[in-house]
Protein backbone atom coordinates (compact mmCIF):
# COMPACT_ATOMS: atom_id res chain seq x y z
CA UNK A 1 0.00 0.00 0.00
CA UNK A 2 1.24 3.56 -0.69
CA UNK A 3 2.67 5.35 2.32
CA UNK A 4 0.70 8.35 3.58
CA UNK A 5 1.94 11.17 5.78
CA UNK A 6 0.36 14.20 7.37
CA UNK A 7 2.56 16.61 5.41
CA UNK A 8 1.26 15.50 1.99
CA UNK A 9 4.64 14.14 0.99
CA UNK A 10 6.69 17.36 1.06
CA UNK A 11 8.29 16.36 4.36
CA UNK A 12 11.52 18.33 4.73
CA UNK A 13 10.05 21.25 2.77
CA UNK A 14 7.02 21.75 5.02
CA UNK A 15 8.69 24.70 6.76
CA UNK A 16 10.30 26.20 3.66
CA UNK A 17 9.58 29.76 2.58
CA UNK A 18 8.45 29.69 -1.03
CA UNK A 19 9.10 32.78 -3.10
CA UNK A 20 5.91 34.45 -4.29
CA UNK A 21 5.54 36.12 -7.66
CA UNK A 22 3.67 39.09 -6.19
CA UNK A 23 6.28 39.98 -3.54
CA UNK A 24 8.94 42.08 -5.21
CA UNK A 25 10.27 45.60 -5.56
CA UNK A 26 11.37 47.01 -8.91
CA UNK A 27 13.94 49.79 -8.74
CA UNK A 28 14.57 51.88 -11.86
CA UNK A 29 16.06 55.26 -11.01
CA UNK A 30 13.76 58.09 -11.99
CA UNK A 31 11.00 55.73 -13.16
CA UNK A 32 9.86 53.70 -10.15
CA UNK A 33 12.08 55.32 -7.49
CA UNK A 34 14.13 58.44 -6.91
CA UNK A 35 13.68 61.81 -5.21
CA UNK A 36 16.14 64.06 -6.99
CA UNK A 37 15.52 67.01 -9.26
CA UNK A 38 17.20 66.53 -12.66
CA UNK A 39 18.59 69.60 -14.35
CA UNK A 40 17.96 70.54 -17.93
CA UNK A 41 20.73 69.36 -20.30
CA UNK A 42 22.38 71.89 -22.55
CA UNK A 43 21.71 74.90 -20.34
CA UNK A 44 24.35 75.65 -17.73
CA UNK A 45 22.83 75.84 -14.26
CA UNK A 46 19.21 75.92 -15.40
CA UNK A 47 16.98 73.62 -13.37
CA UNK A 48 13.95 71.91 -14.83
CA UNK A 49 10.79 73.78 -13.88
CA UNK A 50 7.12 73.66 -14.81
CA UNK A 51 7.91 76.39 -17.33
CA UNK A 52 10.27 74.29 -19.44
CA UNK A 53 9.79 70.53 -19.32
CA UNK A 54 7.37 70.14 -16.44
CA UNK A 55 7.67 69.67 -12.71
CA UNK A 56 10.45 67.14 -12.36
CA UNK A 57 10.53 66.53 -8.62
CA UNK A 58 10.64 62.75 -8.16
CA UNK A 59 7.90 62.65 -5.57
CA UNK A 60 4.97 60.26 -5.35
CA UNK A 61 3.35 61.95 -8.34
CA UNK A 62 6.38 61.58 -10.60
CA UNK A 63 7.01 57.84 -10.45
CA UNK A 64 5.17 54.82 -11.77
CA UNK A 65 4.01 51.70 -9.94
CA UNK A 66 5.28 48.36 -11.17
CA UNK A 67 3.08 45.36 -11.98
CA UNK A 68 5.41 42.84 -13.62
CA UNK A 69 9.13 42.27 -14.04
CA UNK A 70 10.83 39.24 -15.52
CA UNK A 71 13.79 37.46 -14.00
CA UNK A 72 16.93 36.91 -16.10
CA UNK A 73 16.97 34.56 -19.03
CA UNK A 74 20.04 33.75 -21.08
CA UNK A 75 21.69 31.19 -23.29
CA UNK A 76 25.29 30.48 -24.28
CA UNK A 77 26.42 30.86 -27.85
CA UNK A 78 28.15 27.74 -29.09
CA UNK A 79 31.77 27.47 -30.17
CA UNK A 80 32.47 24.54 -32.49
CA UNK A 81 35.78 22.73 -32.72
CA UNK A 82 35.98 20.20 -35.54
CA UNK A 83 38.49 17.45 -34.84
CA UNK A 84 38.91 14.23 -36.84
CA UNK A 85 35.43 12.66 -37.00
CA UNK A 86 33.93 14.68 -34.15
CA UNK A 87 32.54 18.12 -33.54
CA UNK A 88 33.21 19.33 -30.01
CA UNK A 89 31.18 22.13 -28.49
CA UNK A 90 32.20 24.73 -25.93
CA UNK A 91 30.20 27.42 -24.19
CA UNK A 92 30.77 30.75 -25.88
CA UNK A 93 29.54 34.20 -24.94
CA UNK A 94 26.38 34.47 -22.83
CA UNK A 95 23.39 35.98 -24.61
CA UNK A 96 21.22 37.80 -22.07
CA UNK A 97 17.58 38.09 -23.11
CA UNK A 98 15.77 41.44 -22.67
CA UNK A 99 14.08 42.33 -19.39
CA UNK A 100 10.31 42.71 -19.67
CA UNK A 101 8.65 45.25 -17.35
CA UNK A 102 5.03 46.35 -17.02
CA UNK A 103 4.12 49.58 -15.21
CA UNK A 104 0.76 51.05 -14.28
CA UNK A 105 0.32 54.30 -16.20
CA UNK A 106 -0.62 56.53 -13.28
CA UNK A 107 -1.22 60.29 -13.37
CA UNK A 108 2.17 61.93 -12.99
CA UNK A 109 3.54 65.46 -13.06
CA UNK A 110 6.28 64.34 -15.42
CA UNK A 111 6.03 61.05 -17.28
CA UNK A 112 9.17 59.21 -16.12
CA UNK A 113 9.25 56.80 -19.08
CA UNK A 114 9.00 59.62 -21.61
CA UNK A 115 11.67 61.46 -19.64
CA UNK A 116 13.99 58.45 -19.80
CA UNK A 117 13.46 58.19 -23.54
CA UNK A 118 14.42 61.84 -23.90
CA UNK A 119 17.84 61.10 -22.39
CA UNK A 120 18.35 58.46 -25.07
CA UNK A 121 16.66 60.18 -27.99
CA UNK A 122 16.36 63.95 -27.98
CA UNK A 123 13.38 64.54 -30.25
CA UNK A 124 13.31 68.33 -29.97
CA UNK A 125 16.77 69.02 -28.54
CA UNK A 126 19.75 67.13 -29.93
CA UNK A 127 21.83 68.19 -26.93
CA UNK A 128 19.72 65.94 -24.77
CA UNK A 129 21.14 62.78 -26.32
CA UNK A 130 23.41 61.10 -23.76
CA UNK A 131 24.76 58.72 -26.41
CA UNK A 132 26.77 61.54 -27.98
CA UNK A 133 29.67 63.55 -26.60
CA UNK A 134 27.69 66.79 -26.85
CA UNK A 135 26.88 66.83 -23.18
CA UNK A 136 29.73 64.91 -21.53
CA UNK A 137 32.37 66.96 -19.74
CA UNK A 138 30.24 70.07 -19.29
CA UNK A 139 29.96 71.82 -15.94
CA UNK A 140 26.26 71.02 -15.85
CA UNK A 141 26.99 67.33 -16.42
CA UNK A 142 29.32 67.20 -13.42
CA UNK A 143 26.49 68.42 -11.18
CA UNK A 144 24.18 65.58 -12.18
CA UNK A 145 23.65 62.68 -9.74
CA UNK A 146 25.87 59.75 -10.71
CA UNK A 147 22.86 57.63 -11.63
CA UNK A 148 21.55 60.30 -13.98
CA UNK A 149 24.74 60.74 -15.98
CA UNK A 150 24.06 57.79 -18.26
CA UNK A 151 21.07 56.83 -20.33
CA UNK A 152 21.94 53.31 -19.18
CA UNK A 153 20.67 52.74 -15.67
CA UNK A 154 21.17 49.85 -13.27
CA UNK A 155 17.93 48.04 -12.40
CA UNK A 156 17.22 45.85 -9.39
CA UNK A 157 14.39 43.40 -8.72
CA UNK A 158 14.21 42.34 -5.07
CA UNK A 159 12.17 39.35 -3.91
CA UNK A 160 10.51 39.72 -0.49
CA UNK A 161 9.06 37.42 2.11
CA UNK A 162 5.72 37.99 3.85
CA UNK A 163 7.28 40.48 6.29
CA UNK A 164 9.00 42.58 3.66
CA UNK A 165 12.47 41.11 4.20
CA UNK A 166 14.71 40.59 1.18
CA UNK A 167 15.08 37.02 -0.01
CA UNK A 168 17.18 37.72 -3.08
CA UNK A 169 17.98 40.48 -5.52
CA UNK A 170 18.68 40.45 -9.24
CA UNK A 171 20.95 43.26 -10.38
CA UNK A 172 20.75 44.24 -14.06
CA UNK A 173 23.75 46.24 -15.25
CA UNK A 174 23.38 49.18 -17.62
CA UNK A 175 19.76 48.78 -18.74
CA UNK A 176 18.19 51.02 -21.36
CA UNK A 177 14.75 51.13 -23.01
CA UNK A 178 14.93 49.15 -26.24
CA UNK A 179 11.18 49.11 -26.79
CA UNK A 180 8.31 51.04 -25.18
CA UNK A 181 4.59 50.36 -25.60
CA UNK A 182 2.36 53.05 -24.15
CA UNK A 183 -0.76 50.99 -24.85
CA UNK A 184 -4.10 51.79 -26.45
CA UNK A 185 -7.19 53.82 -25.69
CA UNK A 186 -10.40 51.80 -25.91
CA UNK A 187 -13.94 53.11 -25.42
CA UNK A 188 -15.19 49.58 -24.70
CA UNK A 189 -12.81 48.93 -21.80
CA UNK A 190 -12.52 50.21 -18.24
CA UNK A 191 -9.13 48.58 -17.59
CA UNK A 192 -6.31 50.65 -16.17
CA UNK A 193 -3.65 51.67 -18.65
CA UNK A 194 -0.20 50.14 -18.60
CA UNK A 195 3.19 50.86 -20.10
CA UNK A 196 5.25 47.89 -21.30
CA UNK A 197 9.02 48.24 -21.40
CA UNK A 198 11.63 46.01 -23.00
CA UNK A 199 14.98 46.78 -21.42
CA UNK A 200 18.32 45.73 -22.83
CA UNK A 201 21.14 45.26 -20.32
CA UNK A 202 24.74 44.06 -20.31
CA UNK A 203 24.51 41.30 -17.69
CA UNK A 204 22.61 40.26 -14.58
CA UNK A 205 23.89 39.17 -11.17
CA UNK A 206 22.17 37.28 -8.38
CA UNK A 207 22.69 38.78 -4.91
CA UNK A 208 21.71 36.81 -1.81
CA UNK A 209 20.21 38.33 1.31
CA UNK A 210 22.05 38.58 4.62
CA UNK A 211 21.79 35.80 7.17
CA UNK A 212 19.76 37.90 9.60
CA UNK A 213 17.36 38.75 6.77
CA UNK A 214 17.38 42.48 7.48
CA UNK A 215 16.42 43.75 4.03
CA UNK A 216 20.07 44.23 3.04
CA UNK A 217 21.20 42.06 0.12
CA UNK A 218 24.86 41.10 0.23
CA UNK A 219 27.21 40.62 -2.69
C-alpha positions as a printed Julia matrix, in Angstrom:
219×3 Matrix{Float64}:
   0.0    0.0     0.0
   1.24   3.56   -0.69
   2.67   5.35    2.32
   0.7    8.35    3.58
   1.94  11.17    5.78
   0.36  14.2     7.37
   2.56  16.61    5.41
   1.26  15.5     1.99
   4.64  14.14    0.99
   6.69  17.36    1.06
   8.29  16.36    4.36
  11.52  18.33    4.73
  10.05  21.25    2.77
   7.02  21.75    5.02
   8.69  24.7     6.76
  10.3   26.2     3.66
   9.58  29.76    2.58
   8.45  29.69   -1.03
   9.1   32.78   -3.1
   5.91  34.45   -4.29
   5.54  36.12   -7.66
   3.67  39.09   -6.19
   6.28  39.98   -3.54
   8.94  42.08   -5.21
  10.27  45.6    -5.56
  11.37  47.01   -8.91
  13.94  49.79   -8.74
  14.57  51.88  -11.86
  16.06  55.26  -11.01
  13.76  58.09  -11.99
  11.0   55.73  -13.16
   9.86  53.7   -10.15
  12.08  55.32   -7.49
  14.13  58.44   -6.91
  13.68  61.81   -5.21
  16.14  64.06   -6.99
  15.52  67.01   -9.26
  17.2   66.53  -12.66
  18.59  69.6   -14.35
  17.96  70.54  -17.93
  20.73  69.36  -20.3
  22.38  71.89  -22.55
  21.71  74.9   -20.34
  24.35  75.65  -17.73
  22.83  75.84  -14.26
  19.21  75.92  -15.4
  16.98  73.62  -13.37
  13.95  71.91  -14.83
  10.79  73.78  -13.88
   7.12  73.66  -14.81
   7.91  76.39  -17.33
  10.27  74.29  -19.44
   9.79  70.53  -19.32
   7.37  70.14  -16.44
   7.67  69.67  -12.71
  10.45  67.14  -12.36
  10.53  66.53   -8.62
  10.64  62.75   -8.16
   7.9   62.65   -5.57
   4.97  60.26   -5.35
   3.35  61.95   -8.34
   6.38  61.58  -10.6
   7.01  57.84  -10.45
   5.17  54.82  -11.77
   4.01  51.7    -9.94
   5.28  48.36  -11.17
   3.08  45.36  -11.98
   5.41  42.84  -13.62
   9.13  42.27  -14.04
  10.83  39.24  -15.52
  13.79  37.46  -14.0
  16.93  36.91  -16.1
  16.97  34.56  -19.03
  20.04  33.75  -21.08
  21.69  31.19  -23.29
  25.29  30.48  -24.28
  26.42  30.86  -27.85
  28.15  27.74  -29.09
  31.77  27.47  -30.17
  32.47  24.54  -32.49
  35.78  22.73  -32.72
  35.98  20.2   -35.54
  38.49  17.45  -34.84
  38.91  14.23  -36.84
  35.43  12.66  -37.0
  33.93  14.68  -34.15
  32.54  18.12  -33.54
  33.21  19.33  -30.01
  31.18  22.13  -28.49
  32.2   24.73  -25.93
  30.2   27.42  -24.19
  30.77  30.75  -25.88
  29.54  34.2   -24.94
  26.38  34.47  -22.83
  23.39  35.98  -24.61
  21.22  37.8   -22.07
  17.58  38.09  -23.11
  15.77  41.44  -22.67
  14.08  42.33  -19.39
  10.31  42.71  -19.67
   8.65  45.25  -17.35
   5.03  46.35  -17.02
   4.12  49.58  -15.21
   0.76  51.05  -14.28
   0.32  54.3   -16.2
  -0.62  56.53  -13.28
  -1.22  60.29  -13.37
   2.17  61.93  -12.99
   3.54  65.46  -13.06
   6.28  64.34  -15.42
   6.03  61.05  -17.28
   9.17  59.21  -16.12
   9.25  56.8   -19.08
   9.0   59.62  -21.61
  11.67  61.46  -19.64
  13.99  58.45  -19.8
  13.46  58.19  -23.54
  14.42  61.84  -23.9
  17.84  61.1   -22.39
  18.35  58.46  -25.07
  16.66  60.18  -27.99
  16.36  63.95  -27.98
  13.38  64.54  -30.25
  13.31  68.33  -29.97
  16.77  69.02  -28.54
  19.75  67.13  -29.93
  21.83  68.19  -26.93
  19.72  65.94  -24.77
  21.14  62.78  -26.32
  23.41  61.1   -23.76
  24.76  58.72  -26.41
  26.77  61.54  -27.98
  29.67  63.55  -26.6
  27.69  66.79  -26.85
  26.88  66.83  -23.18
  29.73  64.91  -21.53
  32.37  66.96  -19.74
  30.24  70.07  -19.29
  29.96  71.82  -15.94
  26.26  71.02  -15.85
  26.99  67.33  -16.42
  29.32  67.2   -13.42
  26.49  68.42  -11.18
  24.18  65.58  -12.18
  23.65  62.68   -9.74
  25.87  59.75  -10.71
  22.86  57.63  -11.63
  21.55  60.3   -13.98
  24.74  60.74  -15.98
  24.06  57.79  -18.26
  21.07  56.83  -20.33
  21.94  53.31  -19.18
  20.67  52.74  -15.67
  21.17  49.85  -13.27
  17.93  48.04  -12.4
  17.22  45.85   -9.39
  14.39  43.4    -8.72
  14.21  42.34   -5.07
  12.17  39.35   -3.91
  10.51  39.72   -0.49
   9.06  37.42    2.11
   5.72  37.99    3.85
   7.28  40.48    6.29
   9.0   42.58    3.66
  12.47  41.11    4.2
  14.71  40.59    1.18
  15.08  37.02   -0.01
  17.18  37.72   -3.08
  17.98  40.48   -5.52
  18.68  40.45   -9.24
  20.95  43.26  -10.38
  20.75  44.24  -14.06
  23.75  46.24  -15.25
  23.38  49.18  -17.62
  19.76  48.78  -18.74
  18.19  51.02  -21.36
  14.75  51.13  -23.01
  14.93  49.15  -26.24
  11.18  49.11  -26.79
   8.31  51.04  -25.18
   4.59  50.36  -25.6
   2.36  53.05  -24.15
  -0.76  50.99  -24.85
  -4.1   51.79  -26.45
  -7.19  53.82  -25.69
 -10.4   51.8   -25.91
 -13.94  53.11  -25.42
 -15.19  49.58  -24.7
 -12.81  48.93  -21.8
 -12.52  50.21  -18.24
  -9.13  48.58  -17.59
  -6.31  50.65  -16.17
  -3.65  51.67  -18.65
  -0.2   50.14  -18.6
   3.19  50.86  -20.1
   5.25  47.89  -21.3
   9.02  48.24  -21.4
  11.63  46.01  -23.0
  14.98  46.78  -21.42
  18.32  45.73  -22.83
  21.14  45.26  -20.32
  24.74  44.06  -20.31
  24.51  41.3   -17.69
  22.61  40.26  -14.58
  23.89  39.17  -11.17
  22.17  37.28   -8.38
  22.69  38.78   -4.91
  21.71  36.81   -1.81
  20.21  38.33    1.31
  22.05  38.58    4.62
  21.79  35.8     7.17
  19.76  37.9     9.6
  17.36  38.75    6.77
  17.38  42.48    7.48
  16.42  43.75    4.03
  20.07  44.23    3.04
  21.2   42.06    0.12
  24.86  41.1     0.23
  27.21  40.62   -2.69
